[in-house]
């Protein structure tokens, strides 16, 4: 239930059948900070984020800063929205559809265009922007019944061979909590052999995840144009991470001999961090040609992450007794370097009637690196080895179409697809077992929007939906695979002025 990072620090991945899911969680941590889903203006999202060969829009800054070179006037704009992150998930034959509404800032930006005293570089544009790289809000639920299967069995296996008075040291976030809440108990005459509370019982299992936060970036950029044909742009920026995640796992007896009625684990993770990046881009627009070609490069970011973690457990028995216990609070620091990204784009202006834009992107998540002074060299090496062998290259395709209605109205539609970012996970026998690294599946998104634009101001709206497959076990030894899709729907509103 916890990421690899703290579990490895306390040597909780000793059992092969338990460590495999924990490793997948560690890989999920890397993808969480590396795999982007940037927001922006209503226009950039309505075009499916296919903005590498487009410009004169604040939303193009994260795609290609060279788009700033297309500005002829200054621009200020703000994009706000309401979103719902959730899932359509199936476990043990039961389906749960959930969503958590929230408000979000899509982008706040300003672009200042001024003349330049040069015959070939006539104008230059300085820009400042804040926009989320990823909206992390999500509510997801899995629930269903299993017969003769329980997390308490896994907890007993984890504790086997460890004296009960040493569990606090080796298993502080799971088996130690189970011992103090009587989810496991020692066998008669033994201090290190354990039996689970649920063995042959039929139990209802559920997992609820509530997550909030975002990965945002503050960008300073400059763009200009050479000979009215080649647009050039450079950007530098700071990224920030804020996330609060609570996983609540519970089991309740449906039938069976155990005196245990129910138990709950509350698993809380708080993450904050920061990083930095730079980006460079070009857009070629031959004179009198309706075709533009764009390219952009974005460096990786080095995130310094502060990780605070705590678990508490509770149990209730038939005789009315109940027990509670909490783990120690844990704080660790680590660093993740995200991989660099390349983007290519082409746009085609069909007179004043329509505009078509297509993008291709590439990023190899196997290039990500992990480091920490809070872990041993062996731990760091093991994590890095999993990154190199499991994460892979992602290819992105995006497209957008803008229809111009009369002089002032725009109708936009767009979408895209990302290839899987990781190899399928395997079990202890090195067999593919259907699980996915969280957040690694192929990603689909579509968008539809419109805008009213005059020479001095504009306002627009876009709806965008993103989804990716999810396949997991609620705990390591569960024989039942949970599957479905998680997603994020956003309705974004933009208002801005040009002067």
Secondary structure, DSSP 8 states (H G I E B T S, - for coil): ---HHHHHHTT---SHHHHHHHHHHHHHHHHHHHS------HHHHHTTT--TT--SSGGGTTT-GGGGGG-SS-EEEEEEEEEEEEEEEEETTEEEEEEEEEEEEEEEEEEEEEE-SSSS--EEEEEEEEEEEEE--EEEEEEEEEES--HHHHHHHHHTTS-GGGHHHH-TTTHHHHHHTTSEEE-TT-SS-EEES-SS-EEEEEEEEEEEEEEEEEEEEEEEEETTTEEEEEEEEEEEEEEEEEEEEEEEEEESS-SEEEEEEEEEEEEEEEEEEEEEEEEE--TT-SEEEEEEEE---EEEEEEEEEEEEEEEETTS-EEEEE---EEEEEEEE---EEEEEEEEEETTTEEEEEEEEEEEGGG-EEE-TTS-HHHHHHHHHHHHHHB-EEEEEEEEEEEEETTTEEEEEEEEEE--SB---B-TTS-B-S---TT-S-EEEEEEEEEEE-SSEEEEEEEEEEEEEEEE-SSTT-S--EEEEEEEEEEEEEEEEE-
